[in-house]
């Protein structure tokens, strides 16, 4: 499953801090997931306080 960060992102960094593959980084106006590094574990979605990470 592919994950995507929506516009509801608070830019708090909780997802990036918990990502085991360092696939999440700061974008222009929200965090973004590098799909080449993502291992699709769902840890980011589980740790997002804004529930801004969704499965595609």
C-alpha positions in Angstrom: 0.0 0.0 0.0 1.2 3.5 -0.8 0.9 6.3 1.7 0.4 10.0 1.0 0.5 13.0 3.3 -2.6 15.2 2.8 -2.9 19.0 3.2 -4.1 18.4 6.8 -0.4 18.0 7.7 0.6 20.1 10.7 4.3 20.0 9.8 5.0 18.7 13.3 7.6 16.1 12.2 6.1 13.2 14.2 5.9 11.0 11.1 9.5 11.7 10.0 10.8 11.0 13.5 9.2 7.6 13.6 9.9 6.5 10.0 12.2 3.4 10.0 13.4 4.0 6.5 13.9 7.8 6.7 11.5 8.2 3.8 9.7 11.4 5.1 11.1 14.9 4.8 10.0 18.5 4.8 8.4 19.7 1.6 7.4 23.3 0.7 4.2 23.4 2.7 3.9 19.9 4.3 6.0 16.8 4.8 6.4 14.4 1.9 7.0 10.7 1.5 9.8 9.5 -0.8 8.1 6.5 -2.4 11.5 5.0 -3.4 12.5 4.8 0.3 9.1 3.9 1.8 8.7 0.3 3.0 4.9 0.8 3.4 4.9 -0.2 7.1 2.3 2.4 8.1 4.3 3.7 11.1 3.9 7.2 9.8 0.1 7.0 9.7 0.0 5.5 13.2 2.0 8.3 14.6 0.4 11.3 12.8 -1.6 13.4 15.4 -3.6 15.1 12.6 -4.4 11.8 10.8 -3.0 13.5 7.7 -1.4 10.3 6.2 -3.7 8.1 4.1 -3.4 4.9 2.1 -3.8 5.2 -1.6 
